[in-house]
């Protein structure tokens, strides 16, 4: 790709000043690599935040590599490159779907080709099976091997049973959701009530995992692998997650990219079209993803001495920090960053076509892990630090704000609160001078009408 296409001053990642709270990623701090080229390309043709794009690229690359690349520590400890990520921000203006669509698109193309090939193979299988059953060689029909679908993108709406069937033979795969909340809701449905526990258990790609069901019997899976990418608003995460999700480590297994407001200059639609057309002949992401998809032999990653020394220093420093942490939730989240750093470095190396992790890969991974570490602190200390009362109070206030003025009866319906509960929140909001209570007589001397008006 021509350098001038990616160095336009209007589309570089804009750094957030130190006075602002949210961390950021500066692509100029990364070493030259295929990984960086991919980030720069998507960053140039998209209005989505650089941070969203970075997390999307990491998850999509990990999904396509799958179990074909591992970092073997010893006979019992193996690091697989699966990455789970959630991008968090407001709807519409933060371009969450844009980031996901861009970074998942190459996988969608591969998935389509795989599915069409599978349909042809299945057609031939059924044709041959029918032919044998109609002949004198009926017994040979049982020897036919039914083709299996080669998944790259796993079903977005599935049961645990359905996924375990796929995991029993698949080597790779990404689950992505434009609304992570919908994914969590699916997990909470009655027939998949143990799904959070299931995903929590398979995150480390265990040697074996067995699920026993009364109807289907036992399903035995070896090294179940999946990468996950989702998008959500922080309000949804707050309202639909429980403290047990934090304690059990389900949310601690994710990397987070949190943005509360746009930090890139807005790019009009027609300009986006022009930039895409201008660059598509200079860089093609499909070439990288196709190359990774075609890996057939398992890659056991190695690491240079300089890279190992750098990572060991980081590992020891991070571990010493963990020893000082008293908050169990923070400990669970940050503890996994040590391994995530090695995963990120390995993905960068594999994307470059290398089986050896170099010093520059570790340095880039440590830089990116520093960003994700700050997001963990942001998530735990600011976003999820509120208690249930504060979260519900904010929800009530937003309902009033959205309507300007809302009647008590309507607010009770929308908030799904009981009358006494609502009164507590309204009392608190009026004391903060955020809401004004308006009482007026109803027609025909009926009970007074009570309304709530947003002041700010």
LUMDRENLO-410199 format. One record per residue: residue in one letter; x, y negated, z of N, C-alpha, C in turn. Coordinates in steps of 0.02 Angstrom, whole numbers, plus 50000, padded with zeros to 5 digits. Atoms other than C-alpha are relative to their C-alpha. Layout:
<rs>
AXYZXYZXYZ/...
</rs>
This chain:
<rs>
X500425005950000500005000050000500444993850000/X499615006150002500664982849958499964996350066/X499975003249935501224973650113499564993950004/X500385006249997500364957450065499265001250012/X500714998649990498684966150072499835000850074/X500134998649930498884970050256500294994750047/X499695005149958499764954350317499644993449995/X500405006150005498394941850282499884997250070/X500055003049933498394929850429499284999950026/X500705000349978496494929850432499745006850024/X500264993449981496344948550462500465003850046/X499574996749952497764952550580499625000950066/X500314999149935497274959350751500144993850042/X499935006149961496964943950857500115001850073/X499854998449931497764945151028499574996050047/X500375003449949496734940951180500504996750048/X499545003649955497574928051292500015003350068/X499924996949935498184933151463499454998050049/X500535002349956496794923151544499385004349995/X500594995950009495494934851473500135007050028/X499954993849963495134951451556500115006249956/X500004993950040494974963751412500665001249965/X499374998450034496514972751346499915000349924/X500044999850073496924973351161500585004149972/X499474996350034497994982651035500284995549945/X499655003850052499274973650928500365005049955/X499714995150045499674984450777500734998649982/X499305001850014501304974950751500485003150049/X499564996949950501984983450906500135007449985/X499914992950018501855000750824500555000749948/X499504998650050503265008550724499665002049934/X500274998150065503035011950539499865007549998/X500204993050005502115028250509499375000549958/X500634999050036500665035850412499414998050044/X500515001949951499635033250569499894992449999/X500065007350001500015014650569499714997549934/X500275002050065499665013150382499245000949998/X500714998649999497965020950409499634994750042/X500305005149957497575008950552499974993349964/X499975006550034498124993850450499504999749942/X500474999850055497074999350302499294998950024/X500685000849974495475001250403499914993150032/X500045006649967495854985350499499914994549948/X500045005050053496024975750335499324999849967/X500634999850037494394981650256499395000050047/X500554999449953493334981050414499984994150048/X500095005149948492614968350535499995003050069/X500004996649935492654981450674500644998550038/X499405001249959493854978350819500555005149987/X499424995750009495594985450798499995005850050/X500004995049947495364994750962499515005749984/X500484994850019493805003850900500285004449944/X499714996450056494685008550739500545004850023/X499454995949975496195015150833499745006350034/X500274994149966495165026650944499645004549950/X500334996050051494125032250794500505004049959/X499494996550039495685036750695500325005650041/X499704994849958496445046350841499545006150005/X500464994449993494875056850864499905003749934/X500114996750065494615060150678500615004049979/X499394996250016496435065250653500055006250043/X499964994249957496365076650803499495005349979/X500514995350022494755084350738500205004049939/X499814996650062495485088550568500615004550010/X499424995849985497115095450640499795006250038/X500274994449962496195106250765500535003950037/X499544995649963497105121250838500625001749960/X499434998350042498375121650698500664997150024/X499395002949972499605111050797499945000150076/X500004999949927500055113950979500694998250027/X499375001349966501375108351101500045005050057/X499954994749951501875123651198500494998250056/X499585001549942502535120051373500315006550026/X499774993349981502655138251429499455005049981/X500484994950020501665154451415499294998550023/X500675001449974500205147551516499754993049986/X500195006950013500215129051472500134998149928/X499955002150070499855123551294499584993749991/X500355006350011499385105951242499705000049929/X500345000750064498095105451103499844992749989/X500045007250016497785089051013499294997349997/X500695002649999495915087051045499974993550039/X500085006549967495425069251091499254998450003/X500695002149989493775063251163500004992550011/X500005007349993493365044851143499314997049996/X500635003850002491945032551173500174992749990/X499925007250010491895015051102499384996550029/X500535003149962490865003251208499964992549983/X500105007050014490114986451163499284998649983/X500685002050017488564976751118499795002749932/X500254997750064487454982450977500084994649946/X499995004350060487584974750801500644996149993/X499445004650011488914961450827500685003250010/X499354997049985490274973150890500225005249948/X499814995750056490254984250734500235007050023/X499814993349977490335000750829499885005249946/X500164995150053489475010550690500474999349941/X499525001150055490625002550562500655003750013/X499374996749982492155009050654499935007649993/X500114992750004491415026650665499935002149927/X500114998250071490835026950483500655000249961/X499365000350036492545021750420500455005950017/X499504995149978493575033850523499765007249991/X500274993250008492415048750498499885001649926/X500164999050071492115046350311500435005449966/X499604994850033493605057050253499795007050022/X500234993549975492965071350363499335001949969/X500654998750032491225069550289500095002749929/X499864997650069491945071950114500245007250001/X499754993249994492875087550168499445004750020/X500564996049976491335094050259499525001749942/X500454998950057490275091950102500285005349953/X499694995050044491525101849996499975006950031/X500014993649965491635115450127499305003149999/X500694997549997489745116950139499785002749931/X500174997750067489515118349950500345006549983/X499634993850011490855131749943499695005750040/X500334995049957490025140950087499355002449969/X500644998150031488335140649999500115004649940/X499844995750057489115148249843500225006950023/X499764993649973490005161749944499425004050030/X500584996649970488395165650038499545002849946/X500414997850055487445166849875500285006449969/X499684994150029488705179249805499965006050047/X500064994649950488675189249967499315003149999/X500704997550000486775190649967499855003849936/X500104996750064486795195349784500315007050000/X499654993549998488075209249812499675004750050/X500334995949949487195215349970499355003149972/X500624997750029485535216649879500135005549948/X499824995250052486365225849735500185006850030/X499794993849968487145238849851499415003650033/X500574997049965485545241649950499515003249951/X500454997250051484605245149789500325005949964/X499654994650035485925257549731500075006150045/X499894994049961486495274449794500554998950053/X499465001649954487875265749894499774995450056/X500295004349948486785258350031500474998950059/X499565000649942488065261950166500554994849990/X499465004950014489345250750079499784992850014/X500255006749985488215235750112500214997850070/X499805001749932488695236850296500734998050004/X499285001750000490535234750250500134993049974/X499915006950025490255217950168500084995150058/X499875005049949490905203350269499624993649982/X500405006050013489645189250279500434993750009/X499595006049995490485172450244499774995550058/X500145004649946490595159850385500164992949978/X499915007050020490445141150366500624997150034/X499395003349974492075131650387499834992950022/X500215006649975491585117050498500594995350010/X499555005549983492515100650506499624995150046/X500455003949957491065090550576499505004750031/X500444995449965490115100350707499304997050006/X500695002649996488205098850724499934994950057/X500105005349951487685082950814499455001550049/X500564998149957486125090850887500005007650004/X499934992749995486435108350952499945002150073/X500004997149933486265119651101500705002550016/X499364996949981487715126751199500095006649963/X499964993650035487305143651122500204999149927/X499835001250070487385136550947500724998149991/X499305002250005489065128250978500485005850015/X499554994549984489825143651057500065004949942/X499954995850059489405153550901500524997249951/X499525003250045490405140950800500715000450029/X499354999849968491825140150927500325006949998/X499734993149999491995159050919500445001449940/X499574998750058492815157650748500324993749970/X499755006150031493175139250708500704998150027/X499325002149982494925131650713500064992550010/X499975007349997494475113250711499304997350007/X500665002850000493045101150725499924993750041/X500165006249966492385084150775499244999450008/X500695001949990490705079750852500004992450007/X500045007249994490255061550824499274997850006/X500675002849989488765051250879500044992449999/X500035007349999488345033250838499714997450065/X500275001749934487395033151002500205005550048/X499764995149953488355042351135499465001850051/X500564998749955486825040551245499565005649976/X500414994650028485865051851128500345006750010/X499624993949989487235064751143499915002450072/X500084998249930487125064251333499285002250015/X500694998049990485235065251325499895007149976/X500064993250026485355080851218500295005050049/X499694995549952486515088451347499565001250060/X500414999649939485245085251483499345003649988/X500624996550013483815094251396500005006750035/X500084994049959483135109351484500395006049975/X499674994150026483875122251366500764999349997/X499275000849999485615114751378500214996150062/X499875003749938485615108651557500705000950027/X499334998949976487325116051588500534997749950/X499555001950054488105107751436500584995650024/X499465004349974489085094451532500545004350033/X499524995449967489875108151635500385003949947/X499684996150054490215118051476500554995849966/X499505004250033491105103451390500584998450047/X499475001449951492065099351549500485005950004/X499584994049994492705117251557500425001349938/X499634998250061493225118851374500474994449977/X499585005650021494115102051365500745002149993/X499304998050001495795110151403500135005949953/X499934994550048495495123351267500265006350035/X499784994149962495565138351386500115006049956/X499844994050039496235154951328499365003849983/X500634996650013494525162951347499444996550037/X500595002849967492775157251389499415004449978/X500554995550015491245168351401499344997150026/X500665002349981489415163451404499525006049996/X500454994449997488115176251456499284997550003/X500705001950003486285173951408499575006350000/X500454994149994484835185851446499785002449931/X500264998150066484175185351268500555002249953/X499484998750049485775184651167500575004350026/X499444996349972486945193551286500604995650007/X499385003849989488765188151301500294997549934/X499625002850056489695176751181500694998450026/X499305000749978491575177551199500364995549951/X499655004650044492595163051131500734999350022/X499285000649988494485161251116500224993049980/X499745006850012495255143851132499484995549966/X500505004550029493665133651100500274992949993/X499705006550014494195117251018499464995249972/X500435005150028493205101250988500274993150019/X499875007149986493575082650974499334996449999/X500635003549994492215070051016500114992549990/X499995007250009491885052150959499294997450006/X500665002949991490415041851019500024992650010/X500065007249988489795024051035499434998850048/X500525001449951488775016451174500044992950024/X499985006449964488325000851269500165001650073/X499824998749931488984999051445499385000950043/X500624999449961487204997051510499735007149997/X500254993250006486735014051441500425004850043/X499564995849960488245022151522499834999350074/X500165001249929487805014151689499355003350020/X500664997849982485985018751685499905007549993/X500124993050014486175036551624500575004650022/X499474995949972487735042551712499915000250075/X500064999349927487795048851890500705000350031/X499364999749965489155048652021500315006949992/X499734993250009489315067451996500385000649934/X499644999950063489855064251816500714997650009/X499335002549985491325054651886500395005150041/X499664995449954491725067152023500215006449964/X499854993750034491655082451909500504999249943/X499495001250050492805074251783499754999949929/X500255000050069491645074351632500204993549965/X499825006450031491875055751596500764998750002/X499285001049994493695056551651500385003249942/X499674996850056494075067151499499984995849936/X500055004350058493685052851380500494994150003/X499655006350007494725038351317499474994749983/X500505005350010493795021651312500314993949966/X499825006550031493885006351201499414995350014/X500545004349977492854992551282500124992949974/X499985007050024492484975751198499334996850016/X500625003549984491214963251262499834994749948/X500135005050052491414950851118500495000949943/X499554999250058492174950450943500654996150009/X499355003449996494024946150935500334999549932/X499755000950068494244946850747499564994949964/X500385004950038493724933250628499485003749958/X500544996950037492044937450550500155000149925/X499894999250072492174944050372499335000949965/X500644999350036490654940950258499985006449959/X500094993750035489944956150169500355000249932/X499705000150066490504950949996500764999950003/X499274999949992492264947850059500245007050019/X499834993149983492264965350134500025004349937/X500024996350064491774972149964500634998649959/X499415001950039493184962549882500635003250028/X499404997249969494484968550007500045007649988/X500004992850012493954986649988500205001649928/X499834998950071494024985849798500734998449986/X499335002450012495684976949808500535005050025/X499514995649969496524990249915499925007349982/X500134992850008495745006749862500495003449952/X499514997150045497025009249723500705000350031/X499345000349969498475005949842500075004950059/X499974995449945498005017149987499365004250002/X500574995649999496875032249997500035004550062/X499994996049939496505039450171499865007449987/X500184993050014495805055350091500625004349990/X499404996150013497565060750041500295002650065/X499744997949935498125061150223499565005450031/X500464995349968496575070150286499985006649962/X499994993850039496595082750143500645004150015/X499374996549984498425086750181499955003450068/X500064997149933498035089550364499505005850001/X500514994750003496505100050321500285006449969/X499724994250035497565111450213500565003550038/X499504996549958498755116250354499745007150014/X500214993049991498675135250359500385003550057/X499604996949948500095140450474500004995750062/X499995003749938500085135650656500674996650011/X499395004049988501335121950700500144999750074/X499785000849931502265123450864500474994050003/X499645006350000502855105850897500615000250045/X499395000949961504605101850958500084992650015/X499895007049982505305085751030500754998750005/X499295001749996506985077051014500194998450072/X499775001349932508055074351169499844992850022/X500155007049982507855055351165499264999150014/X500725000549990505985057151148499795003350065/X500164996449938505915069851289500224996050061/X499775004149944506955058651403499534994150013/X500465005749994505795043951368499345002350030/X500644997649974504245054251400500065002250073/X499904997949931504955061851560500024994150048/X499975006149958505325044551629499304997250010/X500705002349996503545039351588499595004650044/X500374995049961502855055451663500124999150075/X499835000849930503785053051828499724993550029/X500265006549978503315034751840499245000250009/X500734999549997501485038651805499795004450059/X500174995649944501485052851932500094996450067/X499895003749938502215041752067499454994950013/X500575004749992500835029152032499385003850023/X500584996149980499535042852048500015001750074/X499944998249929500195047352220499764994350045/X500205005849960499755029752279499254998649994/X500715001450012497965030352215499575003850051/X500454996849951496655033852349499315001449971/X500664999150031495115032352239500015006349956/X500014993750036494705049852178499804999349927/X500225001150069493805043452023500574997449957/X499455002950037495275032851968500565005149990/X499484994850005496475047252003499835004949945/X500214995250051495455058951892500094997249930/X499955003150066495405046651748500734999149979/X499315001650018497225041151752500455006149995/X499594994050002497915058451783500035003149931/X500024996950067497385064251611500364995949947/X499655004250048498245049751525500715002649987/X499324997550008499935058151553500015005149942/X500044995050054499425072751441499764996849935/X500245003450060498475061351322500574996649962/X499445003450032500085051951289500395004849956/X499654995050041500925067851228499585002149940/X500454998450055499395071851122500044994749945/X499995005550049499425054651039500665000149961/X499344999750034501295056051002500025005749950/X500014994150044501015073250926499584998749938/X500425001650058499605067050815500364995449952/X499615004650043500715052950750500525003949960/X499484996050034502085065550709499695004449946/X500334995550048500905077950623499744996149941/X500255004250055500125063850521500574998149953/X499415001650040501885059950461500275006249964/X499774993850031502085078150407500595003050036/X499444997549960503325081850547499765004850054/X500144995549945503375095950673500414998250061/X499585002249945504595086650784499784993050022/X500205006549972504025072450898500634996050013/X499415004349994505265058150890499884994450051/X500035005449950505665043651006499484994849982/X500485005150021504625031450903499285002250012/X500674997449987503105042750921499814999350073/X500125000749928503265043051110499914992850019/X500065007249984503515024251117499324997349979/X500665002150023501945021351014499455002850045/X500504996749958500965033751120499974996750069/X499985003349935501525025451282499664993249995/X500325006550009500985008551213499245000749997/X500724999050007499265015051164499705002650065/X500244997549936499075024351329499944994350051/X500055005949957499415007851417499364996249988/X500655003250015497915000651326499435003950031/X500544995949973496805015251375500004999950077/X499955000549927497435014051554499654993750025/X500325006349981496864995951564499245000549992/X500724999050010495165001251496499695004250056/X500244996049944495005014151633499894995450060/X500075004649944495305000551762499414995349989/X500565004350017494054989451672499345003650011/X500614996149994492765003251669499825001350073/X500134998149930492945008451851499934994050046/X499995005749954493304991751933499504994549984/X500475005350017492134980651836499335002749976/X500624997850032490874990151733499595004950042/X500364995049962490445004751845500044998850076/X499925001449929490854996452011499354998050033/X500645002049971489084990152034499635005950030/X500424994849972487944999952148499345000349963/X500634999050035486235006052093499544994050005/X500435005949991485344990852166500204994549952/X499765005350044486444978752068499855001449928/X500144998250070486224988351906499264999149984/X500725000750012484334988851925499804992650000/X500155007249997484284970451972500184996649933/X499795002850064485244966151815499525002149944/X500474997650050484054976851713499354996050002/X500625003949992482534967651784500104993049973/X499865006850023483344950851749500034999749924/X499964999950073483724955651570499325000749967/X500684999350026481924960951543499634993250002/X500315006749995481344943751603500314995349949/X499655004350049482674934951498499765001349929/X500194998250068482154944351342499324997149980/X500675002550014480374938051358499914992650018/X500065006949978480704920951433499544999650061/X500494999549946479134922851538499625006549991/X500334993550004478364939751579499535000850060/X500484998949946476844944651681500235005650046/X499814994849952477024955351836499805006949976/X500244993550023475974969251761500445002849944/X499574997850055477044969851603500695002150026/X499344998549973478654969651703500015006550038/X500054993649964478064984051811500025005849950/X500014994750051477744994251653500705000849969/X499364999750036479394989751569500575002350045/X499464998249954480484991951723499905006950030/X500174993449971479585007851780500145000250074/X499895000449928479755001951959499334999750036/X500595000849958478505002652100499954992850022/X500125007049984477734986252158500464997650056/X499575002249945478714985652322500734999649979/X499325000150024480334989652233500124993749957/X499935005950042480054975952104500034993750042/X500005005949956479684963352242500694998750030/X499335000849972481404966552317500484996749950/X499555002750051482294962852155499814992849982/X500225006850015481234947552117500204995250056/X499805004249943481574940752291500744998249996/X499285001250005483434942752264500164995349942/X499885004250059483374934652091499774992850011/X500245006849986482374919752154500494996550047/X499515003049954483634916952294500634997849963/X499415001850041485014916652163499834994649949/X500255005250046483964903852067500075002149927/X499994997450068483914915051914499305000949972/X500694998750021482044917951910499524995650040/X500535004049968480534907151949499355004049999/X500644996549995478904914852010499444994949989/X500565004550018477354906851933499345003550017/X500654997349981475644909752009499454995449974/X500555004150026474064903751922499355003850005/X500664996949992472214906851941499765003049935/X500274996650059471394918851824499304997349986/X500675002250020469794915251731499485003950041/X500554996949962468164918951828500215002050071/X499784999049931469074918051996500255007050016/X499704993449987469904934851976500654999250038/X499365000149965471524939552063500494995649962/X499515004550031472904926952031500475003949954/X499524997150048474044930351884500704997950021/X499305001449981475884931651931500455001249940/X499534999550055477224928351803500704998350025/X499305001449982479124927851809500334996649940/X499685003950053480124915151711500754999750011/X499275000449997481984915651672500224992750004/X499775006949992482854899751731500634998849959/X499375000950036484574902551654500035004649939/
</rs>
